[in-house]
């Protein structure tokens, strides 16, 4: 009754505003089989709760209505209704996208997978079936009693669906490839409402196209992932944490990362991220190396250079559950801010990283002058390896669509991420121009040394970065062919308003 009243009120208000198409789209959904209690209208509590649950305030757009399917059949009905009525839409998985339009829509319908968040382990096949609306924290906690894990997010707050379809860089990337490379089967609802499987033997072209390209062909309703057994299934732990350094150690820490990236193949169970974080609220700049070993080996030789760098002011590494380590990493990027992320990639060369760090100090001075510390802004300058080990695992597992096999011919690389978190739309607009210019400056410096890669990681990119075009011509042709085959009406290219699209 509550939703019926909300729908009626919404219809009156929207009609009064001349929004007849938005009214028709949302009311058609509300009348569709099985969806009556799953369509939320503006001014309803359910609608407000979903808006308030976004990780990034920038991404929390206000759609005409929100539909929360409970199963693949609901998704099928939703897509058929949307396509039949030419309704624009956006897609939300776990809700960890950063920018406006990453996982919602202003003029359209947001399909919200928040109620499809379960994880089921099948011991007979050692497959974990994971729905798109969950978060990795819960996935890890569900799988731990079975002594297994999957190649999931390194921060527990990250959502499942977007992470995997965007590629998915994990603690296990060097040993098993990207998260998308570990998907045995995608259950996906196509634009015409059909529910199909995509795997190595059925719709294999779609299976490959889904690995790293986002939501360009349909809506994935289940990821069947290969699991990884812990060395001791009764004690499902990893070793990891943070090495926090005095800032004077910066050049040596960069050298340690260069050495680590060149030697990942010697210990594919170890992973590392190095970053500078500027957080005025807690005193300013922090230098941190996040290091992990998925076998639970304490301080393996892979990290000798990190310890030899010296000037370590705090060491939080420990042996603990995957979810605990992931939760600690996620705590560094809390919800409730407006966010802007930019990404680059370049050869594994200390010169580019040292340049980026030097300019990062200047960037933060400029931000303080432009928006003030009362804006609550904080920034992060992060580096992590793109190793041949990661790319080779992807090829071995049937290939993904990200095109890194071409770039890795240059040698090992570095994935760069610049993040901005801030309060206030006006402050975000001012800061955005500065962080965008900073990223372009770093890219131009890498180009001047012939060290830059065109390639960009979808999950870290801002919408102004033309991500999919950087995957290479061969990948784009495969994506276009899959789009014509599985979405001949172009629903996901023309009506979908969230995420990244296949270049025309």
GITA-V826594 format. One record per residue. N is the residue number from 1. RES is the residue in one letter. BURIAL is b if it has 9 or more other C-alpha atoms within 8 Angstrom, else e. D_FIRST is the distance of its C-alpha to the first C-alpha in Angstrom with 2 decimals. Layout:
N/RES/BURIAL/D_FIRST
N/RES/BURIAL/D_FIRST
This chain:
1/X/e/0.00
2/X/e/3.83
3/X/b/5.49
4/X/e/4.97
5/X/e/6.18
6/X/b/8.56
7/X/b/9.74
8/X/e/10.48
9/X/e/12.27
10/X/b/13.99
11/X/b/15.22
12/X/e/16.73
13/X/e/18.35
14/X/b/19.69
15/X/b/21.02
16/X/e/22.67
17/X/e/24.31
18/X/e/25.53
19/X/b/23.72
20/X/e/23.04
21/X/e/23.75
22/X/b/21.39
23/X/b/18.60
24/X/b/19.57
25/X/b/19.88
26/X/b/16.52
27/X/b/14.62
28/X/b/16.94
29/X/b/16.07
30/X/b/12.32
31/X/e/13.36
32/X/b/16.05
33/X/e/16.45
34/X/e/15.10
35/X/b/13.66
36/X/b/10.01
37/X/e/9.14
38/X/b/12.50
39/X/b/12.58
40/X/b/12.53
41/X/b/13.13
42/X/b/15.65
43/X/e/14.97
44/X/b/12.20
45/X/e/13.62
46/X/e/13.68
47/X/b/15.57
48/X/b/17.90
49/X/e/18.61
50/X/e/19.70
51/X/b/21.88
52/X/e/23.42
53/X/e/24.33
54/X/b/26.84
55/X/b/30.42
56/X/b/31.89
57/X/b/30.59
58/X/b/32.38
59/X/b/30.19
60/X/b/26.83
61/X/b/26.24
62/X/b/23.10
63/X/b/21.83
64/X/b/19.69
65/X/b/17.02
66/X/b/17.31
67/X/b/16.81
68/X/b/17.46
69/X/b/18.84
70/X/b/19.56
71/X/e/22.63
72/X/b/25.10
73/X/e/23.36
74/X/b/20.28
75/X/b/22.87
76/X/b/24.58
77/X/b/21.61
78/X/b/21.01
79/X/b/24.69
80/X/b/25.08
81/X/b/22.29
82/X/b/23.78
83/X/b/27.27
84/X/e/26.55
85/X/e/25.13
86/X/e/27.64
87/X/b/25.13
88/X/b/26.78
89/X/b/25.58
90/X/b/26.64
91/X/b/26.64
92/X/b/26.19
93/X/b/27.58
94/X/b/28.31
95/X/b/28.24
96/X/b/31.93
97/X/b/33.03
98/X/b/34.98
99/X/b/34.95
100/X/b/32.55
101/X/b/31.63
102/X/b/32.47
103/X/b/28.99
104/X/b/26.54
105/X/b/26.60
106/X/b/26.30
107/X/b/26.00
108/X/b/23.94
109/X/b/21.47
110/X/b/22.07
111/X/b/21.92
112/X/b/21.62
113/X/b/23.09
114/X/b/22.16
115/X/b/20.55
116/X/b/23.67
117/X/b/26.22
118/X/b/28.11
119/X/b/31.88
120/X/e/33.65
121/X/b/37.42
122/X/b/39.33
123/X/e/42.71
124/X/e/44.24
125/X/e/43.99
126/X/b/43.75
127/X/b/40.84
128/X/b/37.80
129/X/b/34.59
130/X/b/32.60
131/X/b/29.25
132/X/b/29.11
133/X/b/26.56
134/X/b/28.68
135/X/b/31.43
136/X/b/35.03
137/X/b/35.19
138/X/b/32.85
139/X/b/34.59
140/X/b/37.95
141/X/b/36.87
142/X/b/35.49
143/X/b/38.71
144/X/b/41.24
145/X/b/41.39
146/X/e/42.48
147/X/b/45.25
148/X/b/44.08
149/X/b/42.69
150/X/b/41.81
151/X/b/42.85
152/X/b/39.94
153/X/b/39.51
154/X/b/41.97
155/X/b/39.39
156/X/b/36.67
157/X/b/34.03
158/X/b/34.52
159/X/b/31.86
160/X/b/32.77
161/X/b/31.88
162/X/b/33.59
163/X/b/36.46
164/X/b/37.50
165/X/b/37.06
166/X/b/38.98
167/X/b/41.83
168/X/b/41.40
169/X/b/44.40
170/X/b/44.68
171/X/b/47.18
172/X/b/48.15
173/X/b/48.73
174/X/b/52.52
175/X/b/52.56
176/X/b/49.72
177/X/b/48.82
178/X/b/45.58
179/X/b/42.28
180/X/b/41.74
181/X/b/45.13
182/X/b/43.92
183/X/b/41.05
184/X/b/42.17
185/X/b/39.24
186/X/b/36.28
187/X/b/33.32
188/X/b/32.14
189/X/b/29.75
190/X/b/31.68
191/X/b/30.57
192/X/b/30.58
193/X/b/28.12
194/X/e/30.91
195/X/b/30.98
196/X/e/34.58
197/X/b/36.81
198/X/b/39.33
199/X/b/42.31
200/X/b/46.10
201/X/e/46.42
202/X/e/43.33
203/X/b/42.47
204/X/b/44.94
205/X/e/45.06
206/X/b/41.33
207/X/b/41.77
208/X/b/44.40
209/X/b/42.62
210/X/b/39.53
211/X/b/41.77
212/X/b/41.65
213/X/b/40.28
214/X/b/36.61
215/X/b/33.78
216/X/b/35.89
217/X/b/35.38
218/X/b/31.92
219/X/b/29.54
220/X/b/31.06
221/X/b/28.68
222/X/b/31.39
223/X/b/34.79
224/X/b/37.29
225/X/b/39.88
226/X/b/43.33
227/X/b/43.68
228/X/e/46.67
229/X/b/48.14
230/X/b/49.37
231/X/e/53.13
232/X/e/52.29
233/X/b/48.91
234/X/e/48.93
235/X/e/49.26
236/X/b/46.92
237/X/b/48.15
238/X/b/49.41
239/X/b/51.70
240/X/b/50.70
241/X/b/50.07
242/X/b/51.51
243/X/b/55.03
244/X/b/55.02
245/X/b/58.21
246/X/b/60.21
247/X/e/59.84
248/X/e/63.53
249/X/b/62.84
250/X/b/60.87
251/X/e/63.49
252/X/e/64.26
253/X/b/60.60
254/X/b/60.32
255/X/b/63.44
256/X/b/61.92
257/X/b/58.88
258/X/b/61.20
259/X/b/63.14
260/X/b/60.02
261/X/b/58.66
262/X/b/62.03
263/X/b/62.20
264/X/b/58.67
265/X/b/60.11
266/X/e/62.19
267/X/e/59.17
268/X/b/55.97
269/X/b/54.11
270/X/b/54.40
271/X/b/52.37
272/X/b/52.62
273/X/b/50.97
274/X/b/52.92
275/X/b/51.37
276/X/b/52.11
277/X/b/49.28
278/X/b/49.59
279/X/b/47.51
280/X/b/48.89
281/X/e/46.70
282/X/e/48.69
283/X/e/52.06
284/X/b/52.25
285/X/b/53.27
286/X/b/52.87
287/X/b/54.51
288/X/b/52.96
289/X/b/53.55
290/X/b/50.77
291/X/b/52.54
292/X/b/51.41
293/X/b/52.93
294/X/b/50.63
295/X/b/53.25
296/X/b/53.32
297/X/b/56.89
298/X/e/57.71
299/X/e/59.19
300/X/e/60.46
301/X/e/63.30
302/X/b/60.90
303/X/b/60.18
304/X/b/63.79
305/X/b/64.00
306/X/b/60.95
307/X/e/62.64
308/X/e/66.00
309/X/b/64.61
310/X/e/64.92
311/X/e/63.56
312/X/b/60.52
313/X/e/59.10
314/X/e/56.35
315/X/b/55.70
316/X/e/52.30
317/X/b/52.86
318/X/e/52.18
319/X/b/51.39
320/X/b/47.73
321/X/b/44.58
322/X/b/43.41
323/X/b/40.07
324/X/e/42.02
325/X/b/44.20
326/X/b/41.28
327/X/b/39.36
328/X/b/42.42
329/X/b/42.75
330/X/b/39.10
331/X/e/39.53
332/X/e/41.86
333/X/e/39.12
334/X/e/36.27
335/X/e/32.91
336/X/e/32.18
337/X/b/34.97
338/X/b/35.31
339/X/b/37.38
340/X/b/39.88
341/X/b/41.74
342/X/b/44.80
343/X/b/46.81
344/X/b/50.29
345/X/b/52.63
346/X/b/56.40
347/X/b/59.37
348/X/b/59.85
349/X/b/62.16
350/X/b/62.51
351/X/e/63.50
352/X/b/60.08
353/X/b/58.31
354/X/b/60.81
355/X/b/60.43
356/X/b/56.63
357/X/b/56.96
358/X/e/59.55
359/X/b/57.42
360/X/b/54.37
361/X/e/56.19
362/X/e/56.83
363/X/b/53.23
364/X/b/52.02
365/X/e/54.66
366/X/b/53.46
367/X/b/49.82
368/X/b/50.81
369/X/e/52.68
370/X/e/49.94
371/X/b/46.73
372/X/e/48.07
373/X/b/47.26
374/X/e/44.68
375/X/b/42.41
376/X/b/42.13
377/X/b/43.33
378/X/b/44.64
379/X/b/46.07
380/X/b/47.16
381/X/b/49.95
382/X/b/49.75
383/X/b/52.04
384/X/b/51.73
385/X/b/53.78
386/X/b/53.18
387/X/b/55.67
388/X/b/57.24
389/X/b/55.99
390/X/b/52.33
391/X/b/53.02
392/X/b/55.20
393/X/b/52.50
394/X/b/50.14
395/X/b/52.79
396/X/e/53.53
397/X/e/49.89
398/X/b/49.65
399/X/b/49.48
400/X/b/46.71
401/X/b/46.29
402/X/b/47.12
403/X/b/50.78
404/X/b/52.27
405/X/b/54.99
406/X/e/56.67
407/X/b/56.53
408/X/b/57.62
409/X/e/60.95
410/X/e/61.86
411/X/b/61.53
412/X/b/58.97
413/X/b/56.67
414/X/b/54.53
415/X/b/50.85
416/X/b/50.34
417/X/b/47.17
418/X/b/46.85
419/X/b/43.68
420/X/b/42.71
421/X/b/40.06
422/X/b/39.67
423/X/b/37.53
424/X/e/36.81
425/X/e/36.40
426/X/e/39.66
427/X/b/41.57
428/X/b/40.21
429/X/e/41.50
430/X/b/44.92
431/X/b/45.14
432/X/b/43.92
433/X/e/47.02
434/X/b/49.26
435/X/b/47.87
436/X/b/47.86
437/X/e/51.47
438/X/b/52.39
439/X/b/51.06
440/X/e/52.95
441/X/e/56.07
442/X/b/55.95
443/X/b/55.45
444/X/e/58.39
445/X/b/60.55
446/X/b/59.80
447/X/b/60.66
448/X/e/63.92
449/X/e/64.96
450/X/e/63.75
451/X/b/61.33
452/X/b/57.96
453/X/b/55.60
454/X/e/53.34
455/X/b/50.78
456/X/b/47.63
457/X/b/45.10
458/X/b/41.65
459/X/b/39.75
460/X/b/41.85
461/X/b/42.11
462/X/b/40.76
463/X/b/39.46
464/X/e/42.70
465/X/e/44.68
466/X/e/45.17
467/X/b/44.57
468/X/b/44.55
469/X/b/47.65
470/X/b/49.55
471/X/b/49.09
472/X/e/51.98
473/X/e/52.66
474/X/e/52.58
475/X/b/49.14
476/X/b/47.74
477/X/e/49.17
478/X/b/47.50
479/X/b/44.14
480/X/b/44.58
481/X/e/45.57
482/X/b/42.57
483/X/b/40.25
484/X/b/41.84
485/X/e/41.69
486/X/b/38.18
487/X/b/36.39
488/X/e/38.53
489/X/e/36.11
490/X/b/36.16
491/X/b/32.41
492/X/b/33.00
493/X/b/35.85
494/X/e/34.38
495/X/b/30.59
496/X/b/30.39
497/X/b/30.93
498/X/b/31.14
499/X/b/34.19
500/X/b/37.61
501/X/e/38.60
502/X/b/41.64
503/X/e/44.42
504/X/e/45.09
